Every structure is written in C-alpha cells, then in structure tokens.
C-alpha cells in the first residue's frame, strides 16, 4: 500500500540546474518531498524505481521533450499529475500538453507563488481522482458482494422449491403408479423432445415443471376412480376430466409455478379438438402441452397401470405415429419419431435408476443450463 509521503512526492525535471534548484528549495520549504532529474531519460529512470504524485517538467529538453515524457508517464501511471513549464509562450504546445494529460502549463519566468498554487491544485485534483476511483471500486465490491449474497439466497430458494416439488411429486406418483417415477420420466422425455423447438432456458425450466406437475390436479380425484382397475363410467370420467383444471387452479397462484400452470391445464387437449377440459385444437394449444402430450402417451403405454400391464416401446411408437394429426401435433410427432428408440429407452432406464437410488433431488425441477 502506498504511504502518504509516497503520494506527495514530486519529481522536478529540467535541463537547467538553476531552475531545478529554485523549484526544489521552494517546494521542500513547503513540506513537500522532492526529487530532481536533469532530463527526461534521467526522469524515467527515477520513475522506474519509485512512484511520484506529481511531475513538473520543462518542455524543451535535449534528447526527449517534456511532451514525450508526459505521454510515457501517463501511459505508465495515469494518476500521476503533470505540470509543464517552458520559456516559450507557444499556444499549440500548451494545448497539446493539456490534451495529453497535463494539469497545468506555466511559462518562464515564473512566480514561485504561482507555481505553489499550481502544485497544490494539481495534487488536490489527484487526491480527488484517487478518492473517486477508490469510492467506485468500493461500490463495485459492495455490488459484487450483494450479488453473491442474492445468488446464494436465490439458490436456497431454488433448493427449497426442489425439495417441495420432489415431495409432492413422489406422493402423487406413489399414489397412482406402481413404478412411482412417471412424472420424472415424462419431464425428461419432454425436455429431450423440446430441444427441437428452439425454446430458451426459462421456457425449458417452466416446461419441465409443467411436465413434472401435470397430474397435480389428481389430488382432487377420489382413489376409487383414480385406482379403479376397470373401465370408468361416464360419471367417473366427468370427475377424472376435472384434474387439469384442478391442477391449474392449484398452481396459478404460486408465483414460481404460474408459468407452468398453463401446461398443466392443457396437457389433455388434442390436436383435433377432442381433448379436455376446454376442447382446444391445433396451435391454440400451448406448444409445451403439445410436446408433453406425445411423451405422456409414450410413458403411459410403457408403464404398468391398475387396469393393464406395460406395452412395448415399439407398440407405443406405432400408436404415436398413427395419432399424428389427430391426437398429436403432426410436427411434434414427427420430431419425436425422428429420435432413435434407444434414446427413449436410455432415459427410461436412467430415471428409474436414479429414482430407485433416491438420488434425484438435483435431478427434479433443475434450473441449471442442462437443456440450453
């Protein structure tokens, strides 16, 4: 760290010894620590070994001018104050030195009091510039610290989201599905398929949450209907078809889940308009819901249900192919079918393995850049 004495050290550069002696004596009598140099090259040697707050330099010197010295000093340390002194009243030289970074320009013969005033003002200006820089650096440091604190707080919030959603989804899946990993699988299926549709990171996060929570509305469906091994009656179907609306109403008032609520509401809609709860059709159905509808069918057909055993992946793929343009968005179905079957099988095995090992806290509702 630079001491106060270092910050107030002055270098006097002039090829005339008499000028150097006068300035040295006058400034040191005022309590300033001064060093002299006989030319610009001598000055650069001294500057190399110590730091000066102010350089007072003659303009016209043999070998290198004061203007050239000024440029080199400013390049090395922009905070060094600089005062030019010359015996020639040259307006162009004065303007050039000021543009290059000199604080003041004094002509010979000079008055010592005028020199003292110029020195005091130059040093004070330098102090203010350094204080401003330190203040700016302190502000930037505080902003960075607050940013880190905010990021830590956001991370803690996200972790609490993950844990809450995990508990809810595990309860839902355990209630309805024997495999107890349906929601995690359809989330991964959905995000894999969504890579073909140019969604940004935030959209993918919300799509993943919507896929994960698509059946949350089944909380409001009686077990006698939800777990019925046989065909549902017309009255039972009326109750079952309420679960998208129930799920939507649960999520829409939860701020971080409200964007995903629309996917939950529309996940049972069909491309041809024969779905529920609102009979939407075509591109009126949100893209995320259209993507989800395809992979939900894949997982539903390849998972054990109370009323039947799991079907093969080949059978499920054929069902999706035949439903393109009626049940499913044909472009989404085409993108799905273009992905090799082995990719879907790998996701199926991976999710089940993670779920069985109870190591899916970071896997569920991730907000990382995995899908960017």
ChimeraX attribute file (.defattr): number of C-alpha atoms within 10 A of each C-alpha:
attribute: neighborCount
match mode: 1-to-1
recipient: residues
	/A:1	4
	/A:2	7
	/A:3	7
	/A:4	8
	/A:5	11
	/A:6	14
	/A:7	17
	/A:8	18
	/A:9	18
	/A:10	26
	/A:11	23
	/A:12	22
	/A:13	29
	/A:14	26
	/A:15	17
	/A:16	13
	/A:17	12
	/A:18	10
	/A:19	15
	/A:20	21
	/A:21	13
	/A:22	11
	/A:23	19
	/A:24	20
	/A:25	12
	/A:26	15
	/A:27	17
	/A:28	13
	/A:29	10
	/A:30	10
	/A:31	9
	/A:32	15
	/A:33	17
	/A:34	18
	/A:35	17
	/A:36	21
	/A:37	20
	/A:38	17
	/A:39	23
	/A:40	26
	/A:41	16
	/A:42	12
	/A:43	21
	/A:44	14
	/A:45	11
	/A:46	16
	/A:47	16
	/A:48	10
	/A:49	8
	/A:50	9
	/A:51	17
	/A:52	23
	/A:53	20
	/A:54	23
	/A:55	27
	/A:56	26
	/A:57	31
	/A:58	28
	/A:59	28
	/A:60	17
	/A:61	18
	/A:62	13
	/A:63	8
	/A:64	13
	/A:65	16
	/A:66	24
	/A:67	24
	/A:68	13
	/A:69	21
	/A:70	26
	/A:71	15
	/A:72	14
	/A:73	22
	/A:74	16
	/A:75	11
	/A:76	12
	/A:77	13
	/A:78	12
	/A:79	18
	/A:80	23
	/A:81	27
	/A:82	29
	/A:83	25
	/A:84	23
	/A:85	24
	/A:86	21
	/A:87	13
	/A:88	14
	/A:89	13
	/A:90	10
	/A:91	9
	/A:92	9
	/A:93	16
	/A:94	22
	/A:95	12
	/A:96	12
	/A:97	23
	/A:98	18
	/A:99	10
	/A:100	15
	/A:101	19
	/A:102	23
	/A:103	21
	/A:104	19
	/A:105	22
	/A:106	21
	/A:107	17
	/A:108	12
	/A:109	11
	/A:110	12
	/A:111	10
	/A:112	13
	/A:113	10
	/A:114	11
	/A:115	21
	/A:116	15
	/A:117	11
	/A:118	17
	/A:119	22
	/A:120	12
	/A:121	15
	/A:122	22
	/A:123	22
	/A:124	13
	/A:125	15
	/A:126	21
	/A:127	17
	/A:128	12
	/A:129	13
	/A:130	13
	/A:131	12
	/A:132	12
	/A:133	12
	/A:134	12
	/A:135	12
	/A:136	12
	/A:137	12
	/A:138	12
	/A:139	12
	/A:140	12
	/A:141	12
	/A:142	12
	/A:143	12
	/A:144	12
	/A:145	12
	/A:146	12
	/A:147	12
	/A:148	12
	/A:149	12
	/A:150	12
	/A:151	12
	/A:152	12
	/A:153	12
	/A:154	12
	/A:155	13
	/A:156	12
	/A:157	12
	/A:158	16
	/A:159	17
	/A:160	12
	/A:161	16
	/A:162	20
	/A:163	17
	/A:164	12
	/A:165	18
	/A:166	21
	/A:167	11
	/A:168	14
	/A:169	23
	/A:170	16
	/A:171	14
	/A:172	21
	/A:173	18
	/A:174	13
	/A:175	15
	/A:176	17
	/A:177	17
	/A:178	13
	/A:179	14
	/A:180	20
	/A:181	22
	/A:182	24
	/A:183	26
	/A:184	28
	/A:185	23
	/A:186	27
	/A:187	24
	/A:188	22
	/A:189	25
	/A:190	27
	/A:191	22
	/A:192	19
	/A:193	21
	/A:194	23
	/A:195	14
	/A:196	11
	/A:197	13
	/A:198	10
	/A:199	17
	/A:200	11
	/A:201	15
	/A:202	15
	/A:203	15
	/A:204	24
	/A:205	23
	/A:206	22
	/A:207	29
	/A:208	29
	/A:209	27
	/A:210	31
	/A:211	32
	/A:212	26
	/A:213	27
	/A:214	30
	/A:215	22
	/A:216	23
	/A:217	23
	/A:218	22
	/A:219	16
	/A:220	14
	/A:221	17
	/A:222	13
	/A:223	12
	/A:224	9
	/A:225	16
	/A:226	18
	/A:227	15
	/A:228	14
	/A:229	12
	/A:230	10
	/A:231	10
	/A:232	13
	/A:233	9
	/A:234	9
	/A:235	8
	/A:236	16
	/A:237	12
	/A:238	12
	/A:239	15
	/A:240	18
	/A:241	17
	/A:242	17
	/A:243	24
	/A:244	27
	/A:245	20
	/A:246	19
	/A:247	23
	/A:248	25
	/A:249	17
	/A:250	16
	/A:251	22
	/A:252	17
	/A:253	11
	/A:254	12
	/A:255	9
	/A:256	14
	/A:257	18
	/A:258	19
	/A:259	19
	/A:260	27
	/A:261	27
	/A:262	25
	/A:263	30
	/A:264	32
	/A:265	29
	/A:266	28
	/A:267	26
	/A:268	26
	/A:269	26
	/A:270	24
	/A:271	24
	/A:272	16
	/A:273	16
	/A:274	15
	/A:275	17
	/A:276	18
	/A:277	17
	/A:278	14
	/A:279	15
	/A:280	19
	/A:281	20
	/A:282	19
	/A:283	10
	/A:284	12
	/A:285	22
	/A:286	17
	/A:287	19
	/A:288	26
	/A:289	24
	/A:290	29
	/A:291	28
	/A:292	30
	/A:293	27
	/A:294	27
	/A:295	27
	/A:296	22
	/A:297	17
	/A:298	24
	/A:299	21
	/A:300	16
	/A:301	20
	/A:302	18
	/A:303	20
	/A:304	15
	/A:305	17
	/A:306	13
	/A:307	10
	/A:308	11
	/A:309	11
	/A:310	13
	/A:311	15
	/A:312	12
	/A:313	18
	/A:314	11
	/A:315	13
	/A:316	19
	/A:317	20
	/A:318	12
	/A:319	15
	/A:320	22
	/A:321	17
	/A:322	13
	/A:323	17
	/A:324	18
	/A:325	17
	/A:326	15
	/A:327	23
	/A:328	26
	/A:329	23
	/A:330	18
	/A:331	14
	/A:332	22
	/A:333	24
	/A:334	14
	/A:335	15
	/A:336	24
	/A:337	15
	/A:338	10
	/A:339	12
	/A:340	9
	/A:341	13
	/A:342	10
	/A:343	11
	/A:344	21
	/A:345	11
	/A:346	10
	/A:347	16
	/A:348	20
	/A:349	12
	/A:350	14
	/A:351	21
	/A:352	17
	/A:353	14
	/A:354	15
	/A:355	19
	/A:356	13
	/A:357	9
	/A:358	9
	/A:359	11
	/A:360	18
	/A:361	17
	/A:362	13
	/A:363	16
	/A:364	21
	/A:365	26
	/A:366	19
	/A:367	20
	/A:368	12
	/A:369	10
	/A:370	10
	/A:371	16
	/A:372	12
